[in-house]
Amino acid sequence: MGLGKIVKTVKTLANDPKVQQHLKSEKAEQISDSVLDKAAGAANKVTGGKHEEKITRARDAADRAIGTDDDPDARPGSAPKQ
């Protein structure tokens, strides 16, 4: 399968209502939170915690951008999605 065909298939799937429903599910939210938490933890470990506040803000911004949780109190320092 060529790259163009793969891109076309991915675009088709991304626009599928059933796929959208799954991407917005609680399970998808839990998975994205887990991935973001692990990435932030790894970044903190590599930097020795020197940039923990910035890493946390970046993690929270990414969560708001891709997450489905509209609760501003779900994660400290998070603002509600607009």
N, C-alpha and C positions, 0 to 999 in steps of 0.2 A: 504494500500500500504506500503510495507516494505521500509526501508531506502535504500537498494541496488537498488530497482526499481526506487525510486525517483532520486537517483544519476545518474542512467543510462538515465532516461528521461531528466534530466537537461543537461547532456553531449550531448545528441542528439539534444536538442534545441539549445545549445550553438554553435553547428557546422552547424546549419541550415542557409543557405545564407540569407533568409528573416529576420531571427532574427538578424543576424549580421548587415544587412542593417538598421534595426530599432535602434539597439544599437549605431550605428554611425550617427544617424540623429541629426539634430539641436535641435529637441525637447528633445532628450535624453541628449544632452549637456547642455541644459538649466536646466533640472531637476538635473543633477549631480552638476552643479554649485550652484544651490539653496541649495541642501543638504550640500555641502561642506561649503557654506557661513554660514548656520545655525549652523553647527557643530563648525566652527571656532568662531562664535559669542558666542556660549554657553561656549566654552573653555575660551575665553577672559573674560566672565562674572564670571566664577568660579574662575579664577586666579586674578581677579581684574585688568586685563590688564597688569600684571607684565611681561608676556611672549608673548605679542602681536606680536612682530617681529618673534619669533620662530614659533608661531602658524600660522602666515601668510605664512611663508616659507613652513611649512608642508602642509598647505591647497593648496598652489600653486603647490607643488610637486605632491600631490595627483591628482590635476586637470590635470597636464601634463600626469600623468600615465594612467588616465582613460578617459580623455577628447578627443575631436576631433578637438579642435580649434588650428590650426597651426600658428595663429597670435601671435608673441611674445609680441606685444603691447596690447593684449587683457586684460591683468591683470598686474598691476605694479609689477615688481620684477620677472616676469615669464621669463623663457628662452624658446626658441623654442624647440619642441620635436625633438629628434634625430632619 
